[in-house]
Amino acid sequence: MTPNAMLDWKQQWSYLSREWRAMLQPRIWVSDGMAAIAVALVALPLSLAIASASGVEPHVGLITAVLGGVVVAVFGGCSLQISGPAAAMTFLVYEGITKYGIGGVLIATMMAGVIQIAAGSFRLGRIMQYIPRPVIAGFLAGIGITILCTQLPVVLGYDVPHDEEGGAIGLLWATAKRFSQTQPASLIVGLLAFVLMWGLPRLSRRIPAPLIAVMAATSLPLLLKWEGVKLLGALPSGLPMPSLPQVPWQLWNELVLFAFTVALLASIESLLSASVVRAMAPEHELDNDQELIGQGLGNLLSAFFAGLPVTGVIARSA
């Protein structure tokens, strides 16, 4: 092993100390506070939606956004990166819950966090920069299609089993076969949210489109007293107690492979997001290896509190 194979921890501590001092300067508190409010307005509905699409209770998305976001912000290598639950991880998490249960996904997320910390410590953050962008673009496009197929039944207002053969295409076909069960009120609410999410950013990027879409689409059935539109339900008022999930031993071999998949996708998503942020604000430093370590710590803490995998998110960061 060469002397440069691992991080210089003294140098990394100096980097973090410099970033923390810059963060605590009083002259930027007002601008940072306004930015925090803007990001929170966007992150709130997105976190709820991503958790629901992942097959868990919506409040799990908030836990992930708060705990994971704070830890990565403090210990990461990109000061303007916003982290939390990501749409790119939705289908992977859903598949994990289907196969291994929520306990298995939490254990895999913890292992993924350890893998990311080790990858950052061994300076592997630089290697991930050489993955071809078309590969990532195609992968994320496939995930987007899969998310569309899983959420279309929700918009139409009826349930479709997710264990249909054929993956996303099979699920889409099962949805089409039940199209006669469509609930008009649910469809109108979904279309309203879609139109606002699609149209408002074209008027101004400063408009918090996700928040307005959620408020408008929520108000519509309440004002018109429509019944049959499913609600998220009450959200818990506090954080759950940290715990270590119990998983049957026979699943551990599969969970290790699943953890490597989570770590790889989360790392790629985070480093791509960080590179976009760096391009938008080149005056800010970017340390890919420290970012991996921060993401790993965020995943560890999120999973201990029953949260989802954490990644850097381009939409919220931008």
C-alpha positions, 0 to 999 in steps of 0.5 A: 500500500502506497503512502497516498492510498489513504487519506491524511486525517490531519489534512482532512481535519484542517479542511473540516475546521476551515469549513465549520469556521466559514459556516459560523461567520455571522455575516452569512447567517441571514443569506444562509437562513433564507436559503435554508427556508427555501430548501426546507420548503422544497424538501418537505413534500419531496421527502414525504413523497419519496418515502411513500413511493419507497413503500414506507410511512411518509414520516420516514422521509422526514427523519431521513432528510433531517438526520441525514441532511444535518450529518452530511452537511457537517461532515461532508466535502461539499458545503452547498450539497443538500442530502436526504432521501432521493428519487433515484433510490426509490425503486431499489429501497422498495425492492429491498423492503419486498425481499428483506423487510424494513429491518433488512433494508436498515441493516443494509443501509448501515453496511452501505454507510460503513462501505462509503466511509471505507471508500472515502478513507481509501480515496476512492472518491476520485475513481468514481468520477471516471464512470461514463455519464451516459451510463448514469443517465440511462440508469437514472432514466430507467429508475424514473420510468420505474417510479412512474409505473409504481405511482400511476396506480396511486394517481388513478386511485386503486391498488395494484400488487407490486409482485407482478412478474415482468418488473415495471412493465408488468406493473404497468400492464396490471395497472392498465387492466384495472383502468376501469377502477379509476377514481376521478377525484384521485386522478384530478388531484394527481393531475393538478399536482403534476401540472403545477410541478411541471409548469411553475418552474418554467415561470421562475426557478425561485418558486417552491413548486413542490410546496405549492403543488402539495398545498393546492392539490391538498386543498382541492379535495378538502374544499370540494369535500371529495371522498375516496382520495387517500390521505397520508394520515397523521405524522409522529411528533418526534423521532423514534428511538435508535435501534439495531434491527434483527435480521435472520442469519440466512439473509446476511449473504444477500444483504451484503450484496444489497448493501454494496448496491446501495452504497454504489448508487448512493455514492454515484448520485452524491458525487454527481450532485456534488460535481453539479454544485461545484460547477454552479459555485466554483469558488467553493471547495469540493472534496469527493473523499470527504463527501463519501465519508459524510454520506456514510455517516449520514446513512449510519445515523439515518438507519439507526433511527429507521430512516432511508438511505441518504444521498446528495440530491441535485434538485434541492442542492441547485 
